[in-house]
Amino acid sequence: MLRAVAAGRAEMTASREPDLFVDGLSCCDQSASRQLAHTGLIRAATPTGPGRRVPAELTEPGRILLIGMNDTRSNHLAAHDQ
């Protein structure tokens, strides 16, 4: 989900329990997407009215987590290739 947000493919609703949409489709794990929002890893890119969809963006902690995930994946792939 973080990769989709980083790639600009995600939207979210502005609400206390935001819904996440990827490529226009509702994310199948709304509980996880809400956790990403509530823990401050993603947010609405622009302010809007309740229930409206807006582009989602990573917060700074979300970017740091995604970089760490990518580094871990790269290290795992490099170890596998050896």
Stockholm file with secondary structure:
# STOCKHOLM 1.0

chainA/1-82         MLRAVAAGRAEMTASREPDLFVDGLSCCDQSASRQLAHTGLIRAATPTGPGRRVPAELTEPGRILLIGMNDTRSNHLAAHDQ
#=GR chainA/1-82 SS CHHHHHTTCEEEECSSSCCEEETTEECSCHHHHHHHHHTTSEEESSCCCTTCEEEEEECHHHHHHHHHHHHHHHHHHHHHHC
#=GC SS_cons        CHHHHHTTCEEEECSSSCCEEETTEECSCHHHHHHHHHTTSEEESSCCCTTCEEEEEECHHHHHHHHHHHHHHHHHHHHHHC
//
